[in-house]
Each structure stands twice: as structure tokens, then as C-alpha cells.
Amino acid sequence: MSLSRRNFVIGTSVAIGAGSLLTACSSGNAGGGGGKGGAGGATQYTGAKVAVGTADDSKGPAPEVKGARKGGTIYGYSPDDFSHLDPQRIYYAFNSTLALLYARCLTGYKVDSAGHQKLVGDLATDAGTASDGNKTWTFTLKDGLKWDDGSELTVDDVRHGFERGWAPFITEGATFAQIALTGDDAKWRDHYEGPYKGKHLDAIVTDKKKKTITFHLKEARPDFNFTLAMHTYAATPVKLDTKEKYDKNPVSCGPYKIKAHTTDKSMTLVRNKHWDPATDSIRNAYPDGFEFTFGVEGLDSTDRLIADQGNDKYAVSIYKGIPAERMQKILTTPELKQRTFNGLLTGSYYYAINCKRVTDLAVRQALNIAWPLEQIRKIYGGTSAGDYATSILSPDIIGYEKYDLYGKLKKPAGDPKRAKELLKKAGKLGTKIVYAYEQDPVYDKTKVVIENALTEAGFKPVMKPIDSTTYYDQVQQVDNNYDVMWFGWSPDWPTAFTMMQPLFDSASIGNGMNNVSQVKVDWIDETIKKNELISDQEKAGKAWSALDRRIMKEVAPIIPETFQRRWYISGSKVGGAMFDPNFSATLLYKTFVKA
């Protein structure tokens, strides 16, 4: 489960059970839309790599999707309604999937037909200019930006989107920018009372004539331009802001606007005639509109898409992947397989080793060597579960490098003989390992293969099931009694800081915090602080990758499990459907209705 709130919907879907989204691997076509389904069974990542684009990359219109045409309606199915429409209240990936159609930020991700991403200027002319050692960031707005009523979108509207974050009714969004602007993690709200009393935040300076907005940060943030791609920081019009009511009817500056919404039942989107594609290098807008139906569970929507009748021919599942019950049928039926698209989820799933309790490095290394990844993945659905993970960083993180310190790719079933020899040499044969897992039909099965593997390797495993409603409350307690705990994390943007700092910085140890392994190592803390300040993202990526490998070699605080993959299916009349490598959902703005 991902505890990063941005991807909470994705993460909790995993916790519900493997049938909900553990889906098949690609062979060379992750995210590649256009009806080309990848073959199940690949074990190599083929998805998104992230680069920082140029001013030219930020110029609209967006590259055309091959074979696309304008017109028609795309229908979308989802078990749940979108919980928030007000951009400042959006953090969950599922909500961002919709927000991509109507909300725009200073920066955003330009996704090509193969799923590779570039951070580019969205409302801004480029991905931003940093100065003062990355403590000052300046952006210039594009010409021709308008709201759906035809009024001009200004730098004041962009600033308003940030300042609204201090409003007392805004409690669900991200807080990265607020903290960076005030330099106060715990009490950032104390520094500003919000925009509704006529005052502006001193740390944000706008120049309407030059169309610039400048952020003066309290600390250096080399990846601040990535932070600003989060929908929490989308522009909101000063003159059209309805405060709490804005969550029901937000104003659009994207290609579509919300025409009708019946909570938990349906939503209709139509074109925003004031959106100018020349200002947008990211979004295509081929359909005349979208019709979403809520309350349709994953199995039901998949069966409707398989049957391919009536409006279902023009339909997609918004974020619920193909359930395990239908994977075999779809992958072995050529006509159905041609209508699939897929990609890796944005995070890593792993087992946290409590270093406070398991103090011997050799024991932690032996756990990695013995862990039965192959048997676990078979329970998840075999190759349909995704790719084996051997690192901390996931493949869509800048700087990710594949390595295999503990031979898991060569022997994914585990090497109990080698693990046992390591324990014996360290004088640790018979070490008791208390394994905590979420009580669930899937994890009830995986605990059996884990128990068998550990026993064969010379450990004495003790299995501790925990009720799903309190699982994270319990494993995130610093004084818990568990040695190994199933866990996971999805980054808020694709740089390694958003993985390493929450999970391995000693400042992240505490009740309810995410350094569940309770890693407290000076050189890790120092390297995180050092790497955080590297301005060149390519160089930073290499530094983070080196830290990844060193942590796994010299500390071994986790047992990487899988980079999980999700497959979708669309109706036969849907073109351009592809996997969003950032939000792990259907990338709706590239879809079109086939002739």
C-alpha cells in the first residue's frame, strides 16, 4: 500500500486484494496506446523515464496522436466518484486523473506515445528558472490563457491557487510548497492567514505586466518545479472563487469543463471553447465530451468492455485495472488483447525490516536472500503481478538503475541454503523473526510461503496477522513488536528525494511516520541532505542511485518485492487509450473515438 496520499487510491486498491489490480506485464509496450496490447510475461521495465523539457517542449499544441480524429463521446466507468474537484483539495491520483482535463498548473508532464515523461511548462513558458542556489524560482505565463468564461488567466490567479492553501477549509491538499515558502514544517499555517482578508503571502511576488511569478523559498529546492506540477498548486481565478462551493463547480482553464455532476452517479464534461490548444503542449482534446458513470465495479466494467455492446464500444475504465479473474481470457483472446494497454504503478512494494529490533546486518541480508519473491508473485497472479523489485527506487524515478545485490533475479524463489550459511557464519541460526502482515485472503496465502522459506533458511518465523483497519496504525508505531512488515511507497513526483527522505531519513522516525524500518544512520542522513541540493536532476539521479545501492548493501533495511503493473481494456471504438505513467490511470486526454 502506498502511504503517499497522492497515490492513496492506487495503494489501497492493492491492499484490497490481488484481484483488484495485480495485472499482467508488458513486453516492450508499456503505456503504448493505439490498441497494441503487450504480451504477458515480460520481466523488464519498459515504461516512463522522466526528463526536464525546454521552452520549445513547452510550446503548444500537443503532438498529434496517430490516427486520431475529433468528435464523439468517450464513456468512463469507475466504482467511485471523484472525492474533490477543487484543485487545492486534490492530492489523490484518481482525482488528478480528472483534473488533467480542466485544471492547469505552472508545470506538468508531457507524455509521449511510449509513456516517457518530460516535465514542461504548462501555464508557464518553460519548466522554470532557478536562482539564488535554488531558493528562488521564477515562471513566466504563456500568452492566450483564459478561463471558461473567456476572462484572462493572470499571474494573480496562479498566486491565488497557492494562497488558497492556507484557507481553513483546504485540508486535503499537498503541503510541500507551503512548507518551502515558510520554512516551517509543523506550523506553516501560522505564517499566513490566507487570501480572503486582502493580504498576500510575501514569499510569492507577481508582476502582471511581465506576466511573471516568483517564489522565494526559505530553503533550496532543486526540484521545486516538479512540486508545482501537483494539482494542489493549480491556478484558481480570484474573481470566480466561490470558496467552499468551488469544490462542487470549479472553473476550467483546460480543454473540458464540467457540465453536470450527480454525486456518486454520473458526470458530464463538454468542451471549453476558450481553451486554446496553442497554449498547451500536454493535452489533446479529441472527443466532444466525456460521460462518466460511477458505482461500476472493476469486474462489471471489464465484462461490459469485453462484451463491447452499445456505448461500451466507446468506453474505458478510468482507473480500475483488469481483475485477475479476467486476465487469462483477455490475454489469450487476440481481439481482446489488442484492446489492452498497461504500465507499472508509480511506487515500490517491499517488506520493511525493523532495524531497531533486527540489529545484525547479516540477518537482514539473509532475509533478502531467503525471501520467496517467485512464490509470492505466483499468488498475486504470476507474471501478471508485475516485475521483481531489487532496489529502493522504482523505474520511473530519475536516476533509477537496475541491480541485483542479493541474486533475486537469478533465484527469485529464494536461496535458503545460502541464507542459512550466512546465518550460521554470523552465529544467528534460529533467529526469531516476527512477520506482520495485513489480514487479507491474498496475504493469508503469501504468509504461508514466507513462513516456509524462512524456516528452510534457518529462521524461526512467527506470523502476526493484523486487521486491515488498524494495520498501518500499528506498524507505524516506533515501539511495535514486529521484525518484518509489508509496506510500500509511491513518490509525490518522480525524483528520488520523495522516496529516500520519507523512508530512510532519521527525521522520519516517529509514530505515524514512514521510516518504518527505523533507519538511523548518520551517513544516510548526510547524503540525503547533500543530494537534495544538487540542481542538475541527471547528476542528482546518479547520486540517489548510488545511495540506493549503498543502503541496500551496507544497511539492507528492506526486502524489495515488486514493481506492480496494471492492465486496462477499452472498447473497440476507443483509440489512443494509454496508461498514465504519473497517475497510473487511463490517460483520458489522449483518447479519441474511432471512425
PANUSE-550816 format. One record per residue (C-alpha): x, y, z. Coordinates in steps of 0.1 Angstrom, whole numbers, plus 5000, padded with zeros to 4 digits. Layout:
<tivos>
XYZ...
</tivos>
This chain:
<tivos>
500050005000501250344992501050585020501950884998498551054997498951144961498650774951496450664980493750534957496250324938497850194970494650104988493549914958496449684963495549624999492049514989493449214972495449104942492349054921491749424922494749534902497649304901497949274864500049154835503449254824504249414791506849314765508049634751504849834751504249984785501950274781501850234743498250314733496650274699495249934706498649744707498549514736501749384751502349024758502148894794505348754809507949024804510249094833511849414821510549764827509649944795507850254809508450604818511750794821511551154831513451444817513151824822511951984789512952304773510952614763510352464729509052144745506552364764505052524733501652404721499852244705500451894719501851644694499051464675498051114684498450894653495150814637493151054659490051244649487851494666484251424677482151184696481951094733484250884754482450694783484250614815483550374843484650384880483550224913483950564930483150924923485951184924486151294961487351654953487151884923488652194938492352174927493652294961491851994977493351744953496151514963494951164954495951034919492450944910491251304914494151424894493151194865490051414861491851744870494151694840491051784818490152114834492952234858496352354848499552424868502752614861504352294851503151944840504151624824504251584786503851214779504851054746503250754729505650524747504850664781508050864786507651184805509051534803508451804829507452114808505852444813502052414813500752754821504452874822506652914791509052664804509852454835511052744855514252934862516052884895518453134911520053204945521152844949517652714940515952924967514253154941512153024913510653234885508053144859506553344830502953284819502153204783500053434762496453344754495553174786491853204795489153074819486052914806484153234808486553404784488353604811492153624811494153384833496753604851499653564875497353684902495153374896498253154898499253314931495753274944495952894938498952884962497553124988494252934990496252655005496152855038492352875038490952685068488652475045491652355025492852045045493251775019495951914995499751874995501852105017505252095001505152444987503652595018506552445039509152555013507752915013507652945051510452715062508252575089507252205087504852195116503452545118503352675082499852795087500953035114502853235089499853345068496153365072495153315036493953545008490453625019491353915042493054105014496754015022499153835000502053605010505253795009507253494996505353504963505853804941503953874908504454114880501354144859502954344832505854104827503553804835505953664860505553494893508553444916508753214946511253304974511852984993513352965028515452665018516852544985514552324965516252204932513052004922510552274932509352284895508351914899506352004931504452264912503052004888500851874916497151984911497152124946499052414930496852474900495652824892492252934906490553254894490553534920487253684907485453344903486553184935483453064955485552934984484052614999481452594970484352584945484752214952481352154935481852364904485452464896486252694867488152534838491352654820491852324804490252164773487052054791484652184817482152014840478652054827476751824851477651624882475351394902477351284932478250914932476250854900477551044869479451334855479351504821482251704806482051924775484552134756485852454770485652684739488152924755490952674758493552744731495552434721498352664710498952734748499052364757501952124749500551854770496851784763495051664732491251714731489751494705486351384720483551644721482951534757483151264784480351084802481450914834479350664854480150584890479350274910480550034884482949784900486049664882484749314873481549464860483249734839485649474825482849244815481049524798484149624779484749264769481149234756481649564736478049654731476349994725478150284743480550034758482350034725483350394733484250334769487250294792487850214829489150524844491550374870490350024879492549764862491649434847490849194876492748874879489548674871489648804835493348834828493648484813490648524790491848864778495448774772494548464753491948624731493748824703490849064697490649144734494349164739494549424711492349654731494649654762497249894775499349884806502150024827503950004860502450174891504550464904505850314936507750034952506349754973508649604999509049455033510449695059512949535083512849695118516449785122515849875159515049505165516949325138520349485145522649245128523349325091524048965082520548875094518949145073521049035043519948675049516348775049516748935015518548625001515848385015512748585007510548394982509648654956508648404929506248224952504748554963504348674927502648354917499948414944499548764931498948624896502348514883503948734857500748934857501749084891504549294876508349294878510549174906512049474926515649464937516149834945514650104966513950344937511250254913511950264875510050594869512350784893515150994877518350814882516950464886519450194879518749824879520949604901520749274919522849264951521248954965520748744934516948774934516748794896518848484893517048294921513648474927512348174947515048254973518248074982517747915016521047735015523048055010520948245036521447965061525247965056525248345062523248305094525548025106528648225099527248515119526148285148522548375142520948035133517548015148516948385149513248455156511548685130508148825138506448895105503449135104501049145075497649285067494949025072493548965037492848655016495948724994498348805022497048505042498448295013501748485010502448445047502548065042505248075015507148335036506948115067508147805048511047995032512248145064512147815082514147645055516747925057517347865094515048135109512248085134509348275119506348405140503448515118501348815131498248895111496849245117493349375110493349585078491649885095494549925120497449775101499250105093498550255127500249955143503349915121504050295122504550285159508150315169507750065198505949795177506949435182507449335146510649255128509449255092506349445079504749455044504849815032505150035002505550394989504650604959506650924953504851254950506951344920509551144901512751244919514451024944514151274973510451184975511450824981514650845002513751125026510450985039511650625041515250655054515950995069516150955107513951265110511151055096511150815125508150855148504650735155502650765123505750835102507150645073510650535082509150215094512550045092513750295118516950355099519150595119522450625101524450945100525850895065522450835051521051155067524051355055523851215019520151295017520751655027523651675002521851514973518751734980520752034970522051904936520452124910521251914879518551644880520651404859523551434883521151414913519751094899523150934897523851044933520550904945521150574927524550534944522850594977520150344969522750074962524850164993521850155016520849805003524449675006525549835039522249855058519749635040516749785057514149655034513349355012512149484978509249294964507649404932507149694908503449624902501849654868498249734859496549654826493449814812491049734784489049974763486049944740486749864703485850224692488350394715491650504701494750654718493950484751497150464771498550434807499350754826502850684840502350964866498950874880498750504870495350554854493850594819495350904802492051044792493151344772494851134745491750914738489650954707486550804691487550584661485750654628
</tivos>
